[in-house]
Amino acid sequence: MPCTLVVHIAHANSNPGLPGCANKTIFLWVPLLEPLHDLLHILIMLLLTLLL
């Protein structure tokens, strides 16, 4: 589930038309995933590297 969530966040962030939606998603879910924060950060970095 965290992987799917990270993909959603990364996809939303890469879309300039949905900044509010992306921010809401991050603020709603990141606090719930604090135990996985390090893993989440690593996955985001990997995804951003792949997207860029």
Rosetta constraint file for C-alpha pairs under 8 A:
AtomPair CA 1 CA 5 HARMONIC 6.25 0.50
AtomPair CA 2 CA 6 HARMONIC 6.06 0.50
AtomPair CA 2 CA 33 HARMONIC 8.00 0.50
AtomPair CA 2 CA 40 HARMONIC 7.35 0.50
AtomPair CA 3 CA 7 HARMONIC 6.25 0.50
AtomPair CA 3 CA 40 HARMONIC 7.99 0.50
AtomPair CA 3 CA 43 HARMONIC 7.53 0.50
AtomPair CA 4 CA 8 HARMONIC 6.26 0.50
AtomPair CA 5 CA 9 HARMONIC 6.22 0.50
AtomPair CA 6 CA 10 HARMONIC 6.00 0.50
AtomPair CA 6 CA 40 HARMONIC 7.09 0.50
AtomPair CA 6 CA 43 HARMONIC 7.15 0.50
AtomPair CA 6 CA 44 HARMONIC 6.38 0.50
AtomPair CA 7 CA 11 HARMONIC 5.93 0.50
AtomPair CA 7 CA 44 HARMONIC 7.97 0.50
AtomPair CA 7 CA 47 HARMONIC 7.50 0.50
AtomPair CA 8 CA 12 HARMONIC 6.02 0.50
AtomPair CA 9 CA 13 HARMONIC 6.06 0.50
AtomPair CA 9 CA 22 HARMONIC 6.09 0.50
AtomPair CA 9 CA 25 HARMONIC 6.80 0.50
AtomPair CA 9 CA 26 HARMONIC 6.81 0.50
AtomPair CA 10 CA 14 HARMONIC 6.16 0.50
AtomPair CA 10 CA 44 HARMONIC 6.98 0.50
AtomPair CA 10 CA 47 HARMONIC 7.18 0.50
AtomPair CA 10 CA 48 HARMONIC 7.17 0.50
AtomPair CA 11 CA 15 HARMONIC 6.50 0.50
AtomPair CA 12 CA 16 HARMONIC 7.93 0.50
AtomPair CA 12 CA 18 HARMONIC 6.35 0.50
AtomPair CA 12 CA 19 HARMONIC 7.30 0.50
AtomPair CA 12 CA 21 HARMONIC 7.24 0.50
AtomPair CA 12 CA 22 HARMONIC 5.15 0.50
AtomPair CA 13 CA 18 HARMONIC 7.42 0.50
AtomPair CA 13 CA 19 HARMONIC 6.61 0.50
AtomPair CA 13 CA 22 HARMONIC 5.75 0.50
AtomPair CA 15 CA 19 HARMONIC 7.42 0.50
AtomPair CA 18 CA 22 HARMONIC 6.28 0.50
AtomPair CA 19 CA 23 HARMONIC 6.17 0.50
AtomPair CA 20 CA 24 HARMONIC 6.16 0.50
AtomPair CA 21 CA 25 HARMONIC 6.15 0.50
AtomPair CA 22 CA 26 HARMONIC 6.24 0.50
AtomPair CA 23 CA 27 HARMONIC 6.11 0.50
AtomPair CA 24 CA 28 HARMONIC 5.95 0.50
AtomPair CA 25 CA 29 HARMONIC 6.05 0.50
AtomPair CA 26 CA 30 HARMONIC 5.50 0.50
AtomPair CA 27 CA 31 HARMONIC 6.99 0.50
AtomPair CA 28 CA 32 HARMONIC 7.45 0.50
AtomPair CA 29 CA 33 HARMONIC 6.44 0.50
AtomPair CA 30 CA 34 HARMONIC 6.36 0.50
AtomPair CA 30 CA 37 HARMONIC 7.56 0.50
AtomPair CA 33 CA 37 HARMONIC 6.06 0.50
AtomPair CA 33 CA 40 HARMONIC 7.98 0.50
AtomPair CA 36 CA 40 HARMONIC 5.88 0.50
AtomPair CA 37 CA 41 HARMONIC 6.03 0.50
AtomPair CA 38 CA 42 HARMONIC 6.28 0.50
AtomPair CA 39 CA 43 HARMONIC 6.17 0.50
AtomPair CA 40 CA 44 HARMONIC 6.12 0.50
AtomPair CA 41 CA 45 HARMONIC 6.19 0.50
AtomPair CA 42 CA 46 HARMONIC 6.21 0.50
AtomPair CA 43 CA 47 HARMONIC 6.09 0.50
AtomPair CA 44 CA 48 HARMONIC 6.03 0.50
AtomPair CA 45 CA 49 HARMONIC 6.11 0.50
AtomPair CA 46 CA 50 HARMONIC 6.25 0.50
AtomPair CA 47 CA 51 HARMONIC 6.05 0.50
AtomPair CA 48 CA 52 HARMONIC 5.93 0.50
